[in-house]
């Protein structure tokens, strides 16, 4: 394997001409203004990919590959210090540094640090995002490797958490709740997710048991920060599937973050069974600007524009499926086309006040507008055969039985415009052993929906006497909906330090909306205990989570709105253990959590392709329980690897259907993921990144019957992606190319192999009936094996 990886790397990157660089070692002690040692101070070489952290005694050691360089010393809550070294000699330098407290920054640090200790969340290693081999290229690929997260579609940025559906997940960017498109139905139509990985400074994810300060959804919270950068920089990434450019500009009293992205996955879609002319184009632009108005106030603007257009002129399709004894083949010729597009524009203005050292006040105002359109006019003429299982010349044998000759029509002219306006006030106050948090929020959502669609299937192949009555009509919808909903929410919570080893958080949310006219109270509790050994944390959570009805859940199969729908409600409890220990030559971290959720009010839904269709007039009860386990560490220096497994059972009982408990559409009993990184021993700048995913089979019912069922299964999802990379300016290499080192701080090339084992994963089914009125599920397969090349370049700061 070692020789194979080395050979592939050499073939990929070729030979690099380099020049030897002298090494300078800088050592010293970092103290505060009272001359006490400061641990956890980040010491970095400006313009080089090299940084260390001071130990518990404030001591640090760092190397520079040049004799002229600048060291930056930074710690949250303290003013950063720059020390310049000019034209020295290779060798060792002693440099002691003292950091001065930054009062304004320390105000935020004190409050934030206490909250971070209590959050039942996972800190995402954002440094790995660029290295994970991924077809979609979206940030959410890292979420799908986390415990508790289920997936069966690499083209989609949607994800299910602990038995919940795609609509039960919260996303925040800089404390702004993000509004996302809701109509786009297929993974192949999805473009760029909201989050730009190049602008990230931190990200936390909670799969449940999250605190009262977050909104009213049932499943999860993703909390992302685009914060003040350490220095100005620019990054360019480009590959076969798209390109992106980001810039970070740091000034004394302000900073700017800007990002542009473009994606085109035509080469991926051309490998699917549906042959035709694909034209998927997606663009995204984001801007973050923050200005310090005074020592006690700053203002931040976040702006975003996201656009996508998916065009398909289908030509033909051939799909073979079944078993060795019964092999089925569907051959289809198409006419017509599909055009789907969406545009989301919006932003937020946040005013942050620091009236005193232990008080932070935020006023957040946001606006998002989304226009989504579907234009589908496709006719397919199909031949459905059972073929012999003899295999010759790469094909199965002759036709045994013709199961049907027919045609189907898919037609849609759908338009949905949604508008979301909100204003929110958040206050955090420190008082001795308490951190009090409270918030007030007003939100108005407006929807203008024009639905006009139908699907017809004629299994006889011609229009029979009697017209449309002899067709199967999947959809025949022509409605216009206009709806405005207002939401009023408030929360209050207290994070209390019980002792040196234990903390308690109590909170409650209140919610009222003008649709269901319910007043909802959601109390939540979190208790954390850290023994004096300081190598483990034990957490217990309990709470009520209520999701008020929204437009998507109240719209039924026919587009009719159920205006009497009540909020969904879940009673959650969990217990977790984080344990750090030494093993396998590194520091390992083991995390585990068991959970139980009882839902006394759920809105059941079905999956049609990857489109969620709610049974808006029905109500269900359900329960979900499971365990999430993870272990990880740096098996190779500076490269984090981890192994994760989740076990879960999610059932529901649709009331008054006399069928009892059935599996929920997201009942994926086992999820397993591995992300492993390694270096080549003889050349550590060459790295290997392996991403493996397994998800057990998912229940699905035929959309031909408009009642919930789980009598069919999507097969288990199995995926292996591998990537090879080389950073020509990696500090692990002794030599660096002079030309690259002059202009760039990082210059890395990546070769990725998607779906290494070329497994045919099924994402959904096309449902057809044969001449005997027997219904068949024809699988829609995901992407096959594919190569991708990309470059990620970070420019040196010109200052």
ABEGO torsion letter per residue (X at the ends): XAAAAAAAAAAAAEBBBBBBBBBBBBBEBBBBAAGBBBBGBBBBBBGBBBBBBBBAAGBBBBBBABABBBBBBBBBGBBBBBBBBBGBBBEBBBBBBBBBBBAAAAAAAAAAAAAAAABBBBBBBAAAAAABBBAAGBAAAAAAABBGBBBABAABABBBBGGBBAAABBBBBGGBBBBBBAABABAAABBBBABBAAABABBBBBAEGBBAABBBBAABBBBBBBBBBABBBBBBBBBAAEBBBBBBBBBAABBBBBBBBBBBAAAAAAABABBEBBBBBBBBBBBBBBBBABAABBBBBBBBBBBBBBBBBBABBBBBBEBAABBBBBBBBBBEBBBBBBBBBEEBBBBBBBABAABBBBBBBBBBBBBBBBBBBBBBBBBBBBBBABBBGGBBBBBABBAEBBBBBBBBBBBBBBBBBBBBBBBBBBBEABBBBBBBBBBBBBBBBBBBBBBBBBAAGBBBBGEAAABBBABBBBBBBBBBBBBBBBBBBBBBBABAABBBBBBBBBBBBAAAGBBBBBBBBBBBBBBAAGABBBBBBBBBBBBBBBAAAABBAAGBBBAABBBBBBBBBBBBBBBBBBBGGBBBBBBBBBBBBBBABBBBBBBBEABBBBBAABBBBBBBBEBBBBBBEBABBGBBBBBBBBBBBBBBBBBGAGAEBBBBAABBABBBBBBBBBBBAABAABBBBBBBBBBBBBBBBBAABBBBBAABBBBBBBBBBBBBBBBAABAABABBBAAAAAABABBBBBBBBBGAAGBBBBABBBBBBBAAGBBBBBBBBBBBBBBBBBBBBBBBBAX
